[in-house]
């Protein structure tokens, strides 16, 4: 391979195929910063892998090219999946605006002190600040909208500088969590990113493949296949890049000189396995116990069990694990959550006069079941009387 890094989703290309309309819409708003006017706040929506973050960072790079010494405009990017508290957001902004003074905002200060330091630091620069909050919905859901309220009204207290917010989210409903005052201030402009289609994803992959691979490395069907798979799953270009990169890694590890469809299929299975594994790891102990109950029933050839079947085993596992037993209604809720995550399939079935209940089937591979059996919180099961059932995973 010439340059594997270009297949990483963090790589920022020099051109953004099929996103010129969105770039023009956002750039036309932000361009007013070069006249030292405050751009409108912008909310950017779109599904995962539609290029939202890449487009904003592309625009950020273009801003720096037009104003290399940041005499007029300063671009600040914050990922709210990483920095997800009011204090953390203000500290991050403050530290990025204090670089020339050698000072920084430390932990342990009051919110009022941090807010004052941020406002003072911003105002002394006499510039327009573009603050991008990626995954803004995660911030709001976890920590509330206090920091958004502060930042959306900070211009009222600034005399020399101006600040504009750009929020990026894949959750169209996150605005429901906002205070009406924040909602009216924040959503001045909206830009919607539509999913890529198969042809567009293919163009993106080909532009990256030219930089990543030597001629003849990719079989002719590999890029169209990756594009088709990703287009079927919500037009996610990020997933297509992951498929191509992992397929190339698999071919390299096995000593094969050409990447084929077979490598892509292997990569697809590996990605799906990784996603499911990470999802299972993040479950609470109660959810893991419910899932272990479903796995136990499955291993006992009860592959289409009812909520009662699961609850019966669940109570025994709770006794072994020495954790509190939830009500059957709460366990039913946890089964519904597992269903939403795609870990189980649990449609409600009517039995006529006998009533309605969930009919539950396991939807995860055996390898993930084995991983759950080895989880630290499940280890007491290995020495229990249910050892036979819970270790045949």
C-alpha positions in Angstrom: 0.0 0.0 0.0 1.1 3.5 -0.8 -0.6 5.3 2.1 -3.0 3.4 4.4 -3.7 6.6 6.4 -6.0 7.9 3.6 -8.4 5.1 4.4 -8.8 6.2 8.0 -12.1 8.1 8.7 -10.0 10.8 10.4 -8.2 11.6 7.2 -9.2 15.0 5.7 -9.0 14.9 1.8 -8.2 18.0 -0.2 -11.5 17.7 -2.0 -14.9 16.6 -0.7 -16.8 14.7 -3.4 -20.6 15.2 -3.6 -20.6 17.8 -0.8 -20.2 21.0 -2.7 -23.8 22.1 -2.0 -23.4 21.7 1.8 -19.9 23.3 1.7 -21.3 26.3 -0.1 -24.3 26.7 2.2 -22.1 26.6 5.4 -19.2 28.7 3.9 -21.6 31.4 2.7 -22.8 31.9 6.3 -19.3 31.7 7.9 -17.6 34.0 5.3 -19.1 37.0 7.0 -16.4 36.5 9.7 -13.8 38.0 7.3 -15.7 41.3 7.5 -15.6 40.9 11.3 -19.3 40.3 11.4 -20.8 37.5 13.5 -22.0 34.6 11.4 -25.4 33.1 12.3 -25.3 30.1 14.5 -25.7 26.8 12.5 -27.1 23.4 13.3 -25.9 20.6 11.0 -27.9 17.4 10.9 -27.3 14.1 9.1 -26.9 10.4 9.6 -23.6 8.8 10.6 -21.1 8.8 7.8 -22.6 11.5 5.7 -19.6 13.8 5.9 -20.7 16.4 8.5 -17.5 16.4 10.5 -15.2 16.2 7.5 -17.0 19.1 5.8 -16.7 21.3 8.8 -13.0 20.5 9.3 -12.5 21.0 5.5 -14.1 24.5 5.9 -11.9 25.1 9.0 -8.8 24.4 6.9 -10.0 26.7 4.2 -10.5 29.5 6.8 -7.0 29.1 8.0 -5.7 29.3 4.4 -7.6 32.5 3.8 -6.5 33.9 7.2 -3.3 32.0 8.1 -2.4 34.1 11.1 -5.9 34.2 12.4 -6.0 37.9 12.3 -9.8 38.0 11.7 -11.2 34.5 12.4 -10.4 31.7 14.8 -11.8 28.1 14.2 -12.2 26.0 17.4 -13.4 22.3 17.1 -14.6 20.3 20.1 -15.9 16.7 20.0 -18.6 16.5 22.7 -18.2 12.7 22.9 -14.8 13.4 24.4 -15.5 16.7 26.1 -19.0 16.3 27.4 -19.4 18.6 30.4 -20.1 22.4 30.8 -16.8 22.8 32.6 -14.9 20.8 30.0 -16.3 22.8 27.1 -15.5 26.2 28.6 -12.0 25.0 29.7 -11.3 23.7 26.1 -12.4 27.0 24.5 -10.5 29.0 27.1 -7.3 27.0 26.6 -7.5 27.4 22.8 -7.9 31.1 23.1 -5.1 31.6 25.7 -2.3 30.0 23.6 -0.5 33.3 23.0 -0.5 34.2 26.7 1.0 31.0 28.0 -1.8 30.7 30.5 -4.4 27.9 30.8 -7.6 27.1 32.7 -7.0 24.4 35.3 -9.5 22.2 37.0 -11.0 23.0 40.4 -12.3 26.5 39.5 -15.9 27.5 39.8 -18.0 27.7 36.7 -18.4 31.4 37.2 -14.7 31.9 37.3 -14.1 29.8 34.2 -16.9 31.6 32.3 -15.4 35.0 33.2 -11.9 33.9 32.1 -13.2 32.5 28.8 -15.1 35.7 28.1 -12.1 37.9 29.0 -9.8 35.8 26.8 -12.1 35.9 23.8 -12.8 39.6 24.0 -9.1 40.7 24.1 -8.4 39.2 20.7 -10.8 41.4 18.7 -11.7 38.5 16.4 -14.6 36.3 15.3 -14.6 32.9 16.9 -16.2 29.9 15.1 -16.8 27.2 17.8 -17.8 23.8 16.4 -19.5 21.4 18.8 -19.5 18.0 17.2 -21.9 15.4 18.6 -23.7 18.3 20.4 -26.7 16.0 21.2 -24.4 13.9 23.4 -23.5 17.0 25.4 -27.1 18.1 25.8 -28.4 14.7 26.8 -25.6 14.1 29.3 -25.0 17.5 30.8 -27.9 19.7 29.8 -27.9 23.0 27.8 -26.4 25.5 30.3 -23.2 25.8 28.4 -25.1 26.4 25.1 -27.2 29.1 26.8 -24.0 30.8 28.0 -22.3 30.6 24.6 -25.3 31.6 22.6 -25.7 34.8 24.6 -22.0 35.6 25.2 -22.0 38.2 22.4 -24.1 40.4 24.6 -21.2 40.7 27.0 -18.4 41.0 24.3 -17.2 44.4 23.3 -14.4 43.6 20.9 -14.9 40.0 19.7 -17.8 37.9 18.4 -18.6 34.2 18.7 -20.6 31.9 16.5 -21.7 28.4 17.3 -21.9 25.4 14.9 -23.6 22.3 16.2 -23.3 18.9 14.5 -25.7 16.1 15.3 -27.1 12.9 13.9 -30.1 13.1 16.2 -32.8 15.2 14.6 -34.8 15.2 17.9 -32.1 16.5 20.2 -33.6 20.0 20.0 -36.5 18.7 22.1 -34.1 18.6 25.1 -33.2 22.3 24.7 -34.7 25.2 26.7 -36.8 27.4 24.4 -34.4 30.3 24.9 -31.5 28.2 23.7 -33.4 26.7 20.9 -34.3 30.1 19.4 -30.8 31.4 19.7 -29.0 28.3 18.5 -30.9 27.3 15.5 -30.5 30.3 13.3 -29.5 28.3 10.2 -30.0 24.6 9.4 -28.0 22.4 7.0 -29.2 18.8 6.4 -26.7 16.2 5.0 -28.5 13.5 3.0 -27.1 10.0 2.9 -24.7 9.1 0.1 -26.0 6.7 -2.6 -23.9 3.8 -3.9 -22.5 5.7 -6.9 -21.4 8.6 -4.6 -19.7 6.2 -2.1 -18.0 4.5 -5.0 -16.6 7.9 -6.1 -15.3 8.6 -2.6 -13.6 5.2 -2.4 -12.0 5.5 -5.8 -10.5 8.9 -4.9 -9.0 7.4 -1.7 -7.9 4.2 -3.4 -5.8 6.1 -5.9 -3.8 7.5 -2.9 -3.8 4.3 -0.8 -3.0 1.5 -3.3 -0.6 0.6 -6.0 -2.2 -0.3 -9.4 -3.6 -3.9 -9.5 -4.0 -4.3 -5.8 -7.8 -4.1 -5.8 -9.9 -6.5 -7.7 -12.3 -4.7 -10.0 -15.4 -5.6 -8.0 -14.1 -4.6 -4.6 -15.0 -0.9 -4.6 -18.5 -1.3 -6.1 -19.1 -4.1 -3.6 -18.0 -2.0 -0.6 -20.1 0.9 -1.9 -23.2 -1.3 -2.4 -22.9 -2.8 1.1 -22.6 0.7 2.7 -25.4 2.3 0.6 -27.7 -0.5 1.8 -26.9 0.6 5.4 -27.9 4.3 5.4 -25.4 5.6 2.9 -22.5 5.5 5.4 -19.2 6.5 3.7 -17.3 5.9 7.0 -18.4 2.3 7.0 -17.3 1.9 3.3 -13.9 3.2 4.2 -13.6 0.8 7.1 -14.6 -2.1 4.9 -12.0 -1.3 2.3 -9.3 -0.7 4.9 -9.9 -3.9 6.9 -10.3 -6.0 3.7 -6.8 -4.7 2.7 -5.4 -5.5 6.1 -6.8 -9.1 5.9 -5.3 -9.6 2.5 -1.9 -8.3 3.7 -1.9 -10.5 6.8 -2.7 -13.6 4.7 0.1 -12.8 2.2 -2.3 -12.3 -0.7 -1.3 -9.7 -3.4 -4.9 -8.8 -4.5 -7.8 -7.6 -2.4 -11.0 -9.5 -3.4 -14.7 -9.6 -2.5 -13.9 -12.5 -0.1 -11.8 -10.1 1.9 -14.5 -7.6 2.0 -17.0 -10.2 3.2 -14.6 -11.1 6.0 -14.2 -7.4 6.9 -17.9 -7.0 7.0 -18.3 -9.8 9.5 -15.5 -8.5 11.6 -16.9 -5.0 11.8 -20.3 -6.3 12.7 -18.7 -8.5 15.4 -16.8 -5.6 16.8 -19.9 -3.4 17.0 -21.9 -6.1 18.8 -19.0 -6.9 21.2 -18.6 -3.2 22.1 -22.3 -2.9 22.6 -22.5 -5.9 24.9 -19.5 -4.6 26.9 -21.3 -1.4 27.7 -24.4 -3.1 29.1 -25.2 -2.8 32.8 -24.8 -5.9 35.0 -28.6 -6.4 35.1 -28.8 -6.2 31.3 -26.0 -8.7 31.0 -27.7 -11.0 33.4 -30.9 -10.9 31.4 -28.9 -11.6 28.2 -27.2 -14.5 29.9 -30.7 -15.9 30.8 -31.6 -15.7 27.1 -28.3 -17.4 26.2 -29.0 -20.2 28.7 -32.5 -20.8 27.3 -31.0 -20.9 23.8 -28.4 -23.5 24.8 -31.2 -25.6 26.3 -32.8 -25.7 22.8 -35.5 -23.2 23.9 -34.7 -20.9 20.9 -38.1 -19.0 20.9 -38.6 -18.4 24.6 -41.2 -16.2 26.4 -40.5 -13.5 28.9 -41.5 -16.0 31.7 -38.8 -18.5 30.5 -36.2 -15.7 30.7 -37.4 -14.4 34.0 -37.3 -17.9 35.6 -33.6 -18.3 34.7 -32.8 -14.7 35.5 -33.9 -15.1 39.1 -31.5 -18.1 39.5 -28.6 -16.2 38.0 -29.3 -13.2 40.3 -29.1 -15.5 43.3 -25.7 -16.9 42.1 -24.3 -13.4 41.2 -25.7 -12.0 44.5 -27.4 -9.1 42.9 -30.9 -7.8 43.5 -33.8 -9.3 41.5 -35.8 -6.9 39.4 -39.5 -7.2 38.8 -40.7 -9.1 35.7 -42.0 -5.8 34.3 -38.5 -4.2 34.5 -36.9 -7.3 33.0 -39.4 -7.0 30.1 -38.1 -3.4 29.6 -34.5 -4.6 29.6 -35.4 -7.2 26.9 -37.0 -4.4 24.9 -33.7 -2.4 25.2 -31.7 -5.5 24.0 -34.2 -5.7 21.1 -33.6 -2.1 20.1 -29.8 -2.7 20.2 -30.3 -5.7 17.8 -28.9 -8.2 20.4 -32.1 -10.1 20.6 -35.3 -10.3 18.5 -38.3 -9.9 20.7 -41.6 -9.2 18.8 -44.9 -9.3 20.8 -47.1 -12.3 19.9 -50.7 -12.8 20.7 -51.9 -16.2 22.1 -55.6 -15.4 21.9 -57.2 -15.9 25.3 -53.9 -16.7 26.8 -52.8 -13.1 26.3 -49.8 -11.5 24.6 -46.1 -11.9 25.4 -42.7 -11.4 23.8 -41.3 -14.3 21.8 -37.5 -13.9 22.3 -34.7 -15.1 20.0 -31.0 -14.5 20.3 -29.5 -12.4 17.5 -25.8 -12.3 18.4 -23.0 -14.7 17.3 -21.6 -17.5 19.5 -18.3 -15.6 19.8 -20.0 -12.7 21.6 -21.8 -15.2 23.9 -18.4 -16.6 24.8 -17.1 -13.1 25.5 -20.0 -12.4 27.8 -19.4 -15.6 29.7 -15.8 -14.5 30.4 -16.9 -11.0 31.6 -15.7 -10.3 35.2 -19.3 -9.7 36.5 -20.3 -13.2 35.1 -17.4 -15.2 36.6 -19.3 -16.5 39.6 -21.5 -18.5 37.1 -18.5 -20.7 36.1 -18.4 -22.3 39.6 -22.2 -22.5 40.1 -24.6 -25.3 39.7 -25.6 -23.7 36.3 -22.0 -24.2 35.2 -23.0 -26.6 32.4 -25.6 -24.2 30.9 -23.6 -21.0 31.2 -20.3 -22.2 29.9 -21.5 -23.9 26.7 -21.2 -20.5 25.0 
